[in-house]
Amino acid sequence: MFVSVVIPALNERENISRTIGSIPVEKLRVAGHETEIVIVDNGSTDGTGELARQLGAKVVVQPVRGYGNAYKAGFANCSGEVIATGDADLTYPFEILPEVIDSLAAEDIDFLSTNRLGDLLPGAMTRSHVWGNKCLSGIARQLFRVPFADSQSGMWVFRRKVWNGLRMRSGGMGFSQELKIEAFRHGFKCAEIPIVYRPRGGETKIRTVADGMRNLAEMLAVRARPVAPLTQNSYVALPSWSDVPSAREPERAPVPSCTCAAGAVANPAW
């Protein structure tokens, strides 16, 4: 299976080397997956894109800033049958990708998201950030009956057919919640797993109040949008694995040479 790991980056030069190095390209190869790493340079002024290219990643330049704009450019310029995402700030555990991708195939899952809110390492989120995430996630569950505990998480693994079957509108931070909502509303088989979420490296670019209010406004706009589901919504609880590596500390992998009926999820934190 060909896997594209797509990562948006805005002025992440101090983190990009460790981020790329944390992607387990060799383990994915042993598991039978060819991998490309796609870094979307979203208008960086610190040389993030240049360094990522030197490290062997494919670099896509998206000068129009915005979280959603970056992902749209990345998805349009990647080749994977399966697409995996995460941030370039060391917060997400990319080392779990081999197990997640294997489960995607074994359980015939279309879209898998992650829940950060159950296992936050000290300093990973401010109290206001936690509160905002929980509020937005609760509103999403009420408005759309989606089962996701964390509507704002930025680590997803999904089949290309999901992206091809959706018409995404958000160009900003609301892209994350819109993708989950639309995948569920269009009848794709969805799942969510808990992960350990780490403190970011460097300065955060999230504006908790402003971004939260904008996300809420975009969520209400999505609610007013008509949708014709392709199939009945489905949601699957994943099995436990005993050999999942610890996600509390980033694995120091070598830098690659480059590429829902609602229900409870009973999975161990990764």
N, C-alpha and C positions, 0 to 999 in steps of 0.2 A: 504494500500500500504506500502511495506517495503522500507525504505529510508536509504541509506548509505551516511553519510557525511564524505568525505575523505579529509584529510588535511595533506600536507607534512610539515615537521618541521625540521629545522637545527638550533640547539642551540637557541631555543625559550623558555627556561625555565621561563623567566620573564613574558612571554605573554601567555603561554599555558593554565593556569588556567582560565584566563578571556576569552580566545578564546573558550574553551570548555563550559564555563558558558554562553556564548552568544548564543549558539545554543538552540532554543526554543523547546526542547524535549517535554515538557508538552503540549504546544500549538499544536504541530504536533500530539501528541497522541489524543488530543481532536478532531482534524480534521480527525482522523481515520488512522494515519500513525505511524507505528512502526519505531523506529529510532535506528541505530547504529552509533557510532562515531569512525572513524578509523584514528588514527594518524600514519603517516609514518615517523619514525625516520630515517632521511637520514644521519646518521653518526654523530649525536650530541655527544659532549664531556662534556656537562653541565648538564646531567641528565634529559633532556627534556622527553625522552621516559619513564623513571622510574616514573616521576611525573604524566605524562598523564595516565599511568597504574593505579597509586594510585587513580586518579580521576575517574576511571571507564571506560576509553576509551579502545578500542581494539588497541593494538600497533603492528604495522608491522615494522620490522627492515629491511631497505634497505641500506647496507653498501656502495654500489656503488653510489657515489654522483651524483646529477643531478636532476633537476626539473622533467623532463620527466621520468627518472628512478624511482623516488619516486612515481609518479602517477601510473606507470605501475604496481609496486608492490602493491600499495593500491587497484587498481581496480581488481587485480587478487585475492585479499584476502578479498573482501567485498561481501555482499550477497544481496544488495538492487536491487529491480526492477528499482528504480530510484536512480541515483548517483548525489550528490551535492558536490561542491568543494569550496575551498577558502584557503587563507593563514592563518598561525598561528601568524600573527603579528598585529591583531586588525584592519586591514584596510577595511575588507569587512563586510557588514551588514547581518550577518547570520539570524537576526531576521525576515527578509522578506521571509524566506523559506516556511512557511505555505501558503502564498498567491501565491508564485511562483509555488509551486507544484500543488496547486489546479488549477491554470491556465494551467499548462502543460497538465493536464487531460481534462479540459473543452475545450481547443482549439486544443486538439490532437497534441500537439507539441512534436517533438522528441528531439530537442537540443535547449536549451535556454542559451544565453550568456548575459553578462552585459557590459555596457558602462560606464567607470569611468570618461571619459574626459569632460563631460558636467557639472559636479558638484563636483569639487575638493575642499575639505576643505583646509584652509591655512596650508601649510607645508606638504601636502599629497604627492606632487611630486615636484622635482626641475624643473626649466625651461627646462633644457636639457632632462630630462626624459619625460616631456610633448611633447617636440618637436620630440624626437625619437619615441614615441608611435604614434603620428599623422603621421609621415613620413612612418613608417612601415605599419600602417593601410591603408594609401592611396595607397601604393604600392600593398598591398594585394588586394584592391578593383580593381585596374587596371589590375593586372595579372590574377585574378581568377573571377572577377565580383561578388565577395561576397558582401553582403550588410552590413557587420559588421563595425560599426564606430570605434570599439576598438578591433583590432585583438590580442592585448596582454593581455587582461583582464584574470584574473585567477579565476573568479567566474562563474561557469557553473552549470546548472541543466539539466540532460539528462537521457533518457531511456537506460537501459542496452543494448538493441539491437543496439544502435549506436556504443557503444564500441566493441561489438561482430562483427560488420560489417566492422570495419576498421583495417588496418594494419599500426600501427604507428611506425615511425622509430626514431624520435628525442628522445634523452635522456636528453636534456638540456632545456633551456628556450624556445627554438623554438617549444616545444611540444604544447604550448598554441595556437599558430597560426596554427600549422599543424592540430590540432584537429578540429578547426573551419572550416578550408578550406576543409578538407576531409569530414567532416559531410555534408557540403553544396554540394560538388562535387558528393557525393554518393547519393544525392537525398533525404536526410532526411529533414523533415519539421523543419525549423529553425526560431528562433526569437531572438531579442535582446532588453533588457530593460535598461534604465538609472538608475544608482545608485549613492548614495553619497559615495565618496571615502575618507577615513580618513587618517591622519598621522599614520605611523606605530609606534609601541612601540619598542624601542631599535634600534640597528644599522642595517642599510640596508645591504643586501648581493648582491644587484644588481650592476653590473659594466656597467654603461650606454653605453659607447662606445663599449667595447669589446662584451658585450651581444647583442647590437644592430647590429653590423657587422656580428656576428655569425647567428643571426636570419635572417638577409637579405640573407646570403649565403644559409641557409637551405630553405628559401622560394623559392629561384631560383631553388633549387634541387627538391622541390615539384612540381614546374611548369613543369619540364621536365618529371615528372612521368606520365605514362598513367593511365587513370581511365575510368571505364565503369559504368556510373551512373545507379543506381537501378531504379530510377523513375525520373520524371521531378523535377527540383529544386523547392522548395517552401519556401516562407517567409511570416510570418504572423505578423501583427501589433496587439499588445495586447490591451484589453480594459482597461479603467481606473478603479481604485478602490478608493472609498472614505474613506475606513477604514484601509488603509495600515499604519502601525505604522511608526513614524519618524525614519529615519536611521542615523540621524546626531550624535547621541550619542549611544554607545552600550547599549543594554538592559542588565540589571544585572540579568540575569536568574540564578536560582540555578544550581549548578553543577550537571549534570545528573548522574544517577547511571549506565548508559550505558546498545549505538549503535549509394530556395530563389529566384523567380524574385525579383530584388531589389526594395525596397520601403521604404518610410519614416516610422519611428516609432513614433507614436503620443501618448506617455505615460508620466505621471508625473514622476519626479525624486523621487526615493524611499528614 
